[in-house]
Amino acid sequence: MTRFSLYVYARQQGTWMEMLGVAPDDEPALSLSSDVIAALPPTFIAASTDDQDVPFKASKTLSRAAPNARMMTAYYLEHDFDRHTSNPAGAQAYAAALAFLDAQMAADA
């Protein structure tokens, strides 16, 4: 619960980088380069159009740049929409992730 409280505080205050000790000038060096993204293994991304933590545009950009990426989109839900599998979107995200992993395992066999 302590970590969750810190998460909520940092999210509400927009102080992620400051809390991590990262100066604004350091952020570009901590970002993935296009070469690193191009070298990623097959990647599954679940993203919501209303995510307040990770902008949907960032997820979509990554899904287009990463080779063999599969993106599952949820509409108008919060960042951790997949937290509860009783939510149809959460269950769909897990089903899509499992299907992605099954396909990867079959391709590797």
C-alpha positions, 0 to 999 in steps of 0.5 A, spaced: 500 500 500 505 504 501 508 504 494 501 505 491 500 511 495 507 514 492 504 512 485 498 516 486 501 522 489 506 522 483 501 521 478 497 527 481 502 531 482 506 530 476 512 528 479 515 522 477 521 524 474 523 528 480 521 523 485 526 518 481 532 523 481 531 524 474 533 531 471 529 534 465 535 534 461 536 527 463 530 524 460 532 523 453 538 519 455 533 514 458 528 514 453 529 508 448 532 509 441 529 507 435 535 502 434 533 499 441 526 499 439 527 495 432 531 490 436 525 488 441 523 481 441 515 480 439 512 485 444 504 485 447 502 492 448 495 493 452 493 500 452 487 504 453 485 511 450 484 514 456 490 512 460 492 518 464 499 515 466 501 512 459 499 516 453 495 512 448 499 515 442 505 513 446 503 506 446 500 506 439 507 509 436 511 503 440 506 498 437 508 501 430 515 501 431 517 495 434 517 489 430 512 483 431 508 488 436 501 486 437 497 491 441 490 490 444 486 497 445 481 498 450 476 504 450 475 510 455 478 506 461 483 508 466 491 506 466 490 499 470 483 497 466 486 490 466 487 490 474 480 486 474 478 480 470 471 481 472 471 487 467 470 485 460 476 489 458 481 486 463 479 479 461 479 481 454 486 483 455 489 477 458 485 473 453 489 477 448 496 476 451 495 469 452 493 468 445 499 472 443 504 468 448 501 461 445 502 464 438 510 466 440 511 459 443 508 455 437 512 459 432 518 458 436 517 450 436 
